[in-house]
Amino acid sequence: MQSISLKKILLKREILSLLKGLVTKLTDPIVIQDQGGQVLVADLGVDMDKADIISTSSSDSIKDPLVNADLQKIPVVLSNEILGWVVGKEQVEQVANFLNYLAKREFEQKMLAADALDKYREINLLYTIASKMSNCLDVKEIGTLVIEEASRLITCTSASVMLHNHQTNSLEVVSAKGTAEHISSLNVPANVGIAGYVFTTGKSELVNDAMRDPRYIVNENECYAIICAPILTKDRTIGVVNISNSEPISYTSQDLKLFTAIVTQASGAIENAILHESKLREQRIKSNLERYLSPQVAEAVINEKEEVSLTTSKRKIAMLFSDIRNFTTKCEELEPEQLVSYLNEYFTQMVDVVFNHQGTVNKFVGDMIVAMFGAPSSIADREYWAIAAAINMQKRIKNLPIDWIRKNFITGIGISSGEVIVGNIGSPQHMDYTAIGDEMNIASRLQGLAKGGQILVTRSVYEATQANFEFREFGTLPVKGKKNLVEIFEVIYED
């Protein structure tokens, strides 16, 4: 409680004037003492012009007036605390009541001033914290700032920031200080313990003598007193911040208020950091996916659209195989570094064409490109897009800026379509998203038959696209396991 001095109240000249007006002319003086009995006003009553505040040294003490049984001695009280005494024969209670009122008013003014100062300090503190966090996008770094600021203002032996893991439905420590550092790997179920209660309810908790609380989780980080506040966003709770002390102290409601304000200020920064990390992770995934899928398909995979599925299933797709003729011979003409450089340029250009025609690059096998149209994202007119891609691949080679590539990278392309098994296939250590089935084998065989510049397709591809492109019959192909020969058509296009 704010300290109130009766002497300081009486030192205000206007107070003595008010007391003069309060009492009528008396024959006996009224004496005002402090709580220890030292005289503050020696003569209030008979002659007010002579009434004065005297010093509180021991030489100014007067003999206790209560030796005279006719005198009254009434305390001046504020919230059960005696601030002083009013001693006299008449109007003593009236003077004491007035001083009680003045003491209460002084106390209220001090409380208002203290509250205003607290609010100023709190605002200044939150502004400082916000400034420190404004340019920080690392969750762990923000968590460290939060517990550093909190522990600087509130006595503690341990502090931690815990974030919710959706996959395990647990609270995981991301930043810690003090004894909590030794258990930073601790994961707590999101509905267990004091932290779990705060996370579930979204309400701050102050618990003194915490080990007696039935929610308390026993571990090596023993706590006597705990304050736990939720990290709240607009629509959900994403974690909690704890501060605790292993010594037998008692946290106050003011500690709880200050701690909650700090955590609230930090919540927005933590949410932004999580979103930033998620965005970076998404960009890395997208960047990796776009090496194999068209940008549209990569975006669809990231957004988990219904038409995109990486699970193993039977699907109708079109398959394209493209291979450079006599590549082994060409390899002998170049240094390895130069050959790899030319291959990378070639693949870059070919992949760009595939992606621009809604295709997915399945794999590179040496100098061969395998592409799929219709997986993992289903597309209409998959045969059309496969042929359009093949024609543009042939044309792109002839327009490349590197003369050696234009003259030596002559490709044959084979395309088939039908039902195959598509999905993640491989071992637990390594898996590929690919397709297997007869139609894949047929497309590979057609590519092997195609001469440089040729595009060969099966009847299924021909029938689906005969209204869009020109064809001529090429012949038939026997395939192991099939009774009928596979009919082959060559795509006619202008260079």
C-alpha positions as CSV (number, residue, x, y, z in Angstrom):
1,M,0.0,0.0,0.0
2,Q,1.2,3.5,-0.7
3,S,2.7,5.2,2.4
4,I,0.7,8.2,3.7
5,S,2.2,10.7,6.2
6,L,-0.1,12.7,8.4
7,K,2.7,15.2,8.9
8,K,2.9,15.9,5.1
9,I,-0.9,16.4,5.0
10,L,-0.8,19.0,7.8
11,L,2.2,20.8,6.2
12,K,-0.2,22.0,3.5
13,R,-1.3,25.5,4.7
14,E,-4.8,25.2,3.3
15,I,-5.4,22.2,5.5
16,L,-4.8,24.3,8.7
17,S,-7.2,26.9,7.3
18,L,-9.8,24.2,6.8
19,L,-9.3,22.9,10.3
20,K,-9.7,26.5,11.6
21,G,-13.0,26.7,9.9
22,L,-14.1,23.3,11.1
23,V,-13.8,23.9,14.9
24,T,-15.5,26.6,16.9
25,K,-13.6,28.7,19.5
26,L,-12.5,26.4,22.3
27,T,-11.3,26.9,25.8
28,D,-8.9,23.9,25.6
29,P,-6.4,23.1,22.8
30,I,-6.7,20.2,20.4
31,V,-3.4,18.4,19.9
32,I,-2.5,16.3,16.7
33,Q,0.1,13.6,17.1
34,D,1.7,11.2,14.6
35,Q,1.4,7.5,15.2
36,G,4.4,7.4,17.5
37,G,2.9,10.1,19.8
38,Q,5.1,13.0,18.6
39,V,3.3,16.3,18.4
40,L,2.5,17.7,14.9
41,V,0.0,20.4,15.9
42,A,0.4,21.7,19.5
43,D,-2.5,24.1,19.8
44,L,-5.5,23.7,17.5
45,G,-8.5,25.4,19.0
46,V,-8.2,28.4,21.4
47,D,-6.1,30.7,19.2
48,M,-5.7,29.3,15.7
49,D,-3.3,32.1,14.7
50,K,-0.8,30.5,17.0
51,A,-1.5,26.9,15.9
52,D,1.5,25.6,14.0
53,I,3.2,22.4,12.7
54,I,6.2,21.7,15.0
55,S,9.1,19.4,14.4
56,T,8.9,15.8,15.3
57,S,12.1,15.6,17.3
58,S,12.0,14.0,20.7
59,S,12.4,17.5,22.3
60,D,9.0,18.5,20.8
61,S,7.1,15.5,22.3
62,I,4.5,16.4,24.9
63,K,3.3,14.4,27.8
64,D,0.6,12.0,26.9
65,P,-2.7,14.0,27.4
66,L,-4.4,10.8,28.4
67,V,-3.0,11.3,31.9
68,N,-6.0,13.7,32.2
69,A,-9.1,11.5,32.3
70,D,-11.2,14.3,30.7
71,L,-9.2,14.2,27.4
72,Q,-10.2,12.1,24.4
73,K,-7.6,10.5,22.2
74,I,-9.0,9.4,18.8
75,P,-6.9,7.7,16.1
76,V,-6.6,8.9,12.5
77,V,-7.0,5.7,10.5
78,L,-6.5,4.6,6.9
79,S,-7.4,1.0,6.0
80,N,-6.9,-0.2,9.6
81,E,-3.5,1.6,9.8
82,I,-3.2,4.3,12.5
83,L,-1.6,7.4,11.0
84,G,-1.8,9.5,14.1
85,W,-3.9,10.8,17.0
86,V,-6.2,13.7,17.8
87,V,-6.2,14.6,21.5
88,G,-8.5,17.1,23.3
89,K,-11.7,17.7,25.2
90,E,-14.0,19.0,22.6
91,Q,-14.7,18.4,18.8
92,V,-11.9,15.8,18.8
93,E,-13.9,13.2,16.8
94,Q,-14.9,15.9,14.3
95,V,-11.2,16.8,13.6
96,A,-10.3,13.1,13.5
97,N,-13.0,12.3,10.9
98,F,-11.9,15.2,8.7
99,L,-8.3,14.0,8.9
100,N,-9.5,10.5,8.0
101,Y,-11.1,12.0,4.9
102,L,-8.0,13.9,4.0
103,A,-5.8,10.8,4.4
104,K,-8.2,8.7,2.2
105,R,-8.1,11.4,-0.5
106,E,-4.4,11.6,-0.4
107,F,-4.2,7.8,-0.7
108,E,-6.5,7.8,-3.7
109,Q,-4.5,10.5,-5.4
110,K,-1.3,8.6,-4.9
111,M,-2.9,5.4,-6.2
112,L,-4.1,7.2,-9.3
113,A,-0.6,8.6,-9.8
114,A,1.0,5.2,-9.2
115,D,-1.5,3.5,-11.6
116,A,-0.7,6.2,-14.3
117,L,3.0,5.6,-13.8
118,D,2.5,1.8,-14.0
119,K,0.5,2.2,-17.3
120,Y,3.2,4.5,-18.7
121,R,5.9,2.0,-17.8
122,E,3.9,-0.9,-19.2
123,I,3.3,1.0,-22.5
124,N,7.0,1.9,-22.7
125,L,7.9,-1.7,-22.0
126,L,5.6,-3.0,-24.7
127,Y,6.9,-0.4,-27.1
128,T,10.4,-1.5,-26.4
129,I,9.5,-5.2,-26.9
130,A,7.7,-4.5,-30.1
131,S,10.7,-2.5,-31.4
132,K,13.0,-5.4,-30.7
133,M,10.7,-7.9,-32.4
134,S,9.7,-5.8,-35.4
135,N,12.5,-7.0,-37.6
136,C,12.8,-10.5,-36.2
137,L,11.3,-13.4,-38.2
138,D,12.8,-16.3,-36.4
139,V,10.5,-18.1,-33.9
140,K,13.3,-19.2,-31.6
141,E,14.8,-15.7,-31.5
142,I,11.5,-14.1,-30.6
143,G,10.8,-16.7,-28.0
144,T,14.2,-15.9,-26.4
145,L,13.4,-12.2,-26.4
146,V,10.0,-12.8,-24.7
147,I,11.5,-14.8,-21.8
148,E,14.5,-12.5,-21.4
149,E,12.2,-9.4,-21.0
150,A,9.8,-11.3,-18.7
151,S,12.5,-12.7,-16.5
152,R,14.1,-9.2,-16.3
153,L,10.9,-7.8,-14.7
154,I,9.6,-10.9,-12.8
155,T,11.8,-13.0,-10.5
156,C,12.2,-16.5,-11.9
157,T,14.5,-19.5,-12.1
158,S,13.0,-20.9,-15.3
159,A,11.1,-19.7,-18.4
160,S,10.1,-21.4,-21.7
161,V,8.1,-20.8,-24.9
162,M,6.1,-23.8,-26.1
163,L,4.4,-24.1,-29.5
164,H,1.7,-26.5,-30.6
165,N,2.7,-29.3,-33.0
166,H,-0.4,-30.2,-35.0
167,Q,1.0,-33.6,-36.1
168,T,1.6,-34.9,-32.5
169,N,-0.9,-32.6,-30.8
170,S,1.7,-31.7,-28.2
171,L,3.4,-28.6,-26.9
172,E,7.1,-28.4,-27.8
173,V,9.7,-26.2,-26.2
174,V,11.3,-23.8,-28.8
175,S,13.0,-21.4,-26.4
176,A,14.1,-21.8,-22.8
177,K,16.0,-20.2,-20.0
178,G,17.2,-21.4,-16.6
179,T,16.4,-24.9,-15.4
180,A,13.9,-25.3,-18.3
181,E,17.0,-25.4,-20.7
182,H,17.8,-28.9,-19.4
183,I,14.4,-30.2,-20.5
184,S,14.1,-28.3,-23.8
185,S,13.3,-31.5,-25.6
186,L,10.2,-32.2,-23.5
187,N,7.0,-32.6,-25.4
188,V,3.8,-32.2,-23.4
189,P,0.4,-33.4,-24.6
190,A,-1.7,-30.3,-25.5
191,N,-4.4,-31.1,-22.9
192,V,-2.2,-32.2,-20.0
193,G,-0.7,-30.1,-17.1
194,I,-1.0,-26.4,-16.3
195,A,0.4,-25.5,-19.7
196,G,-2.1,-27.8,-21.4
197,Y,-5.0,-26.2,-19.5
198,V,-3.9,-22.7,-20.5
199,F,-3.5,-23.9,-24.1
200,T,-6.9,-25.5,-24.1
201,T,-8.8,-22.7,-22.4
202,G,-6.8,-19.7,-23.8
203,K,-6.7,-18.2,-20.3
204,S,-3.7,-17.2,-18.3
205,E,-3.0,-19.0,-15.0
206,L,-1.1,-17.9,-11.8
207,V,-0.4,-20.9,-9.5
208,N,1.5,-20.5,-6.2
209,D,2.5,-23.7,-4.4
210,A,2.3,-25.3,-7.8
211,M,3.3,-28.8,-6.7
212,R,0.1,-29.1,-4.8
213,D,-1.9,-28.4,-7.9
214,P,-3.4,-31.7,-9.4
215,R,-2.5,-30.5,-12.9
216,Y,1.2,-30.1,-12.1
217,I,3.5,-32.4,-14.1
218,V,6.4,-33.7,-12.0
219,N,9.8,-33.5,-13.8
220,E,13.3,-32.4,-13.1
221,N,12.3,-28.7,-13.4
222,E,10.6,-28.4,-10.1
223,C,8.5,-25.2,-9.6
224,Y,7.0,-23.6,-6.6
225,A,5.2,-20.8,-8.3
226,I,4.2,-20.6,-12.0
227,I,2.6,-18.1,-14.4
228,C,1.5,-19.4,-17.7
229,A,0.0,-17.3,-20.5
230,P,-1.4,-18.4,-23.9
231,I,0.0,-17.3,-27.3
232,L,-3.2,-16.1,-29.0
233,T,-3.9,-15.2,-32.6
234,K,-7.2,-14.0,-34.0
235,D,-8.8,-17.4,-34.2
236,R,-6.8,-19.9,-32.2
237,T,-4.1,-20.6,-29.6
238,I,-0.8,-21.5,-31.0
239,G,1.2,-22.1,-27.8
240,V,2.0,-21.0,-24.3
241,V,4.8,-19.1,-22.4
242,N,5.7,-20.2,-18.9
243,I,7.7,-18.5,-16.2
244,S,8.3,-20.1,-12.8
245,N,10.4,-20.1,-9.6
246,S,11.7,-23.1,-7.7
247,E,11.9,-20.9,-4.5
248,P,8.9,-20.5,-2.2
249,I,7.7,-17.1,-3.4
250,S,4.2,-15.9,-4.3
251,Y,3.5,-14.2,-7.6
252,T,1.0,-11.4,-7.6
253,S,-1.9,-10.4,-9.8
254,Q,0.3,-7.5,-11.0
255,D,2.9,-10.1,-12.1
256,L,0.2,-12.0,-14.0
257,K,-1.0,-8.8,-15.6
258,L,2.5,-7.7,-16.7
259,F,3.4,-11.2,-18.0
260,T,0.2,-11.6,-19.9
261,A,0.8,-8.1,-21.5
262,I,4.3,-9.2,-22.6
263,V,3.1,-12.4,-24.1
264,T,0.2,-10.7,-25.9
265,Q,2.6,-8.2,-27.4
266,A,4.8,-11.1,-28.6
267,S,1.9,-13.2,-30.0
268,G,1.7,-11.3,-33.2
269,A,5.4,-11.5,-33.8
270,I,5.5,-15.2,-33.1
271,E,2.6,-15.8,-35.5
272,N,4.3,-13.8,-38.2
273,A,7.5,-15.7,-37.8
274,I,5.7,-19.0,-38.0
275,L,3.9,-17.9,-41.2
276,H,7.3,-16.7,-42.6
277,E,8.9,-20.1,-41.9
278,S,5.9,-21.8,-43.4
279,K,6.2,-19.6,-46.5
280,L,9.9,-20.4,-46.9
281,R,9.2,-24.1,-46.5
282,E,6.5,-23.9,-49.1
283,Q,8.7,-22.0,-51.4
284,R,11.5,-24.7,-51.0
285,I,8.9,-27.4,-51.7
286,K,7.5,-25.6,-54.7
287,S,11.0,-25.0,-56.0
288,N,11.9,-28.7,-55.8
289,L,8.5,-29.7,-57.3
290,E,8.9,-27.3,-60.2
291,R,12.0,-29.2,-61.2
292,Y,9.7,-32.1,-62.1
293,L,6.2,-30.7,-62.4
294,S,4.8,-27.8,-64.3
295,P,4.3,-24.7,-62.1
296,Q,0.5,-25.1,-62.3
297,V,0.7,-28.8,-61.1
298,A,3.3,-27.9,-58.4
299,E,0.9,-25.2,-57.1
300,A,-1.9,-27.7,-57.1
301,V,0.1,-30.3,-55.2
302,I,1.0,-27.7,-52.5
303,N,-2.6,-26.5,-52.2
304,E,-3.8,-30.1,-52.0
305,K,-6.5,-29.8,-54.6
306,E,-8.8,-32.8,-54.9
307,E,-7.8,-33.6,-58.5
308,V,-4.1,-34.0,-57.5
309,S,-3.1,-37.3,-55.9
310,L,0.3,-38.9,-55.3
311,T,-1.2,-42.1,-54.1
312,T,-0.8,-45.3,-56.2
313,S,-3.7,-45.9,-58.5
314,K,-4.7,-46.8,-62.0
315,R,-5.0,-43.8,-64.3
316,K,-5.4,-43.0,-68.0
317,I,-2.5,-40.9,-69.1
318,A,-0.4,-40.1,-72.2
319,M,3.3,-40.9,-72.0
320,L,6.1,-39.3,-74.0
321,F,9.6,-40.7,-74.5
322,S,12.2,-38.5,-76.2
323,D,15.8,-39.6,-76.9
324,I,18.8,-38.2,-78.8
325,R,19.9,-40.3,-81.7
326,N,23.5,-41.6,-81.7
327,F,24.2,-39.8,-78.4
328,T,27.0,-42.1,-77.4
329,T,28.9,-41.3,-80.5
330,K,28.4,-37.6,-80.0
331,C,29.8,-37.8,-76.4
332,E,33.2,-38.8,-77.8
333,E,33.4,-35.4,-79.6
334,L,33.3,-33.3,-76.4
335,E,35.0,-32.9,-73.1
336,P,32.8,-34.2,-70.2
337,E,32.3,-30.7,-68.8
338,Q,31.2,-29.3,-72.2
339,L,28.9,-32.2,-72.8
340,V,27.2,-31.8,-69.4
341,S,26.8,-28.1,-70.1
342,Y,25.1,-28.8,-73.4
343,L,22.9,-31.5,-71.9
344,N,21.8,-29.1,-69.1
345,E,20.9,-26.4,-71.7
346,Y,19.0,-29.0,-73.8
347,F,17.1,-30.4,-70.8
348,T,16.2,-26.9,-69.6
349,Q,14.6,-26.1,-73.0
350,M,12.8,-29.4,-73.3
351,V,11.4,-29.3,-69.7
352,D,10.1,-25.8,-70.4
353,V,8.2,-27.1,-73.4
354,V,6.7,-30.0,-71.4
355,F,5.7,-27.7,-68.6
356,N,4.1,-25.2,-71.0
357,H,1.9,-28.1,-72.3
358,Q,0.6,-29.2,-68.9
359,G,3.1,-32.1,-68.7
360,T,5.0,-33.6,-65.8
361,V,8.7,-34.7,-66.2
362,N,8.8,-38.2,-64.9
363,K,12.5,-38.8,-65.1
364,F,15.8,-38.4,-67.1
365,V,17.5,-41.6,-68.2
366,G,20.8,-40.6,-69.6
367,D,19.9,-38.3,-72.5
368,M,16.2,-39.6,-72.6
369,I,13.3,-37.6,-71.2
370,V,10.2,-39.3,-69.9
371,A,7.1,-37.1,-69.5
372,M,3.5,-37.8,-68.4
373,F,0.3,-35.9,-69.3
374,G,-2.5,-36.5,-66.9
375,A,-0.7,-37.3,-63.7
376,P,-0.6,-36.3,-60.9
377,S,-3.1,-33.8,-62.1
378,S,-5.9,-35.0,-64.4
379,I,-6.1,-32.9,-67.6
380,A,-8.5,-33.0,-70.5
381,D,-7.2,-33.8,-74.0
382,R,-4.0,-35.4,-72.6
383,E,-3.1,-37.0,-76.0
384,Y,-3.4,-33.6,-77.7
385,W,-1.1,-31.9,-75.2
386,A,1.5,-34.7,-75.6
387,I,1.6,-34.4,-79.3
388,A,1.7,-30.5,-79.1
389,A,4.6,-30.8,-76.7
390,A,6.5,-33.2,-78.9
391,I,6.1,-31.0,-82.0
392,N,7.3,-27.9,-80.0
393,M,10.3,-29.9,-78.6
394,Q,11.4,-30.7,-82.1
395,K,11.0,-27.1,-83.2
396,R,12.7,-25.7,-80.1
397,I,15.9,-27.8,-80.8
398,K,16.2,-26.2,-84.2
399,N,15.9,-22.7,-82.7
400,L,18.4,-23.1,-79.9
401,P,21.2,-20.5,-79.9
402,I,24.0,-23.1,-79.6
403,D,25.0,-24.2,-83.0
404,W,26.5,-27.5,-81.8
405,I,23.2,-28.6,-80.1
406,R,21.2,-27.7,-83.2
407,K,23.4,-29.9,-85.4
408,N,23.9,-32.9,-83.1
409,F,21.0,-33.2,-80.7
410,I,18.5,-34.9,-83.2
411,T,15.7,-36.6,-81.2
412,G,13.2,-39.3,-81.8
413,I,9.9,-39.2,-79.8
414,G,7.4,-41.9,-79.0
415,I,3.9,-41.4,-77.5
416,S,1.3,-43.8,-76.3
417,S,-1.8,-43.5,-74.0
418,G,-3.9,-45.7,-71.9
419,E,-4.3,-47.1,-68.4
420,V,-1.2,-47.5,-66.2
421,I,-0.4,-47.7,-62.5
422,V,0.8,-44.3,-61.3
423,G,2.1,-43.4,-57.8
424,N,5.0,-43.5,-55.4
425,I,7.0,-46.6,-56.2
426,G,10.3,-47.7,-54.6
427,S,11.8,-48.6,-51.3
428,P,11.3,-46.9,-47.9
429,Q,14.7,-45.3,-48.4
430,H,14.0,-43.9,-51.8
431,M,10.8,-43.6,-53.8
432,D,9.9,-42.1,-57.2
433,Y,6.6,-40.8,-58.5
434,T,6.3,-42.8,-61.8
435,A,4.1,-45.0,-64.0
436,I,4.4,-48.6,-64.9
437,G,2.4,-50.7,-67.4
438,D,2.4,-51.9,-71.0
439,E,1.7,-48.5,-72.4
440,M,4.9,-47.1,-70.9
441,N,6.8,-50.0,-72.5
442,I,5.1,-49.3,-75.9
443,A,6.0,-45.6,-75.8
444,S,9.6,-46.5,-75.1
445,R,9.6,-48.9,-78.0
446,L,8.2,-46.3,-80.3
447,Q,10.9,-43.8,-79.3
448,G,13.4,-46.5,-80.1
449,L,11.9,-46.9,-83.6
450,A,11.7,-43.1,-84.3
451,K,14.4,-41.6,-86.5
452,G,15.8,-38.1,-85.8
453,G,12.9,-35.6,-86.0
454,Q,10.2,-38.2,-86.0
455,I,7.2,-38.4,-83.7
456,L,5.5,-41.9,-83.5
457,V,2.2,-42.6,-81.7
458,T,-0.1,-45.5,-81.1
459,R,-3.7,-45.8,-82.5
460,S,-5.2,-44.6,-79.2
461,V,-3.3,-41.3,-79.5
462,Y,-4.1,-41.1,-83.2
463,E,-7.8,-41.6,-82.6
464,A,-8.0,-39.0,-79.9
465,T,-6.2,-36.3,-82.0
466,Q,-6.8,-37.1,-85.7
467,A,-9.0,-33.9,-85.9
468,N,-6.1,-31.8,-84.6
469,F,-3.0,-33.1,-86.4
470,E,-1.9,-34.8,-89.6
471,F,-0.8,-38.4,-89.6
472,R,0.4,-41.1,-91.8
473,E,0.5,-44.9,-91.2
474,F,3.9,-46.0,-90.2
475,G,3.4,-49.8,-89.6
476,T,2.9,-52.2,-86.8
477,L,4.8,-53.4,-83.8
478,P,4.7,-56.8,-82.1
479,V,4.6,-56.5,-78.3
480,K,5.3,-59.3,-75.9
481,G,2.2,-60.4,-74.1
482,K,-0.2,-58.9,-76.6
483,K,-2.0,-60.9,-79.3
484,N,-2.6,-58.1,-81.7
485,L,0.1,-56.0,-83.3
486,V,0.3,-52.4,-82.2
487,E,-0.5,-49.9,-85.0
488,I,1.9,-47.0,-85.3
489,F,1.2,-43.6,-86.8
490,E,3.7,-40.8,-87.6
491,V,2.8,-37.2,-86.8
492,I,3.3,-34.9,-89.8
493,Y,4.3,-31.4,-88.8
494,E,6.2,-28.4,-90.4
495,D,9.7,-27.7,-89.2
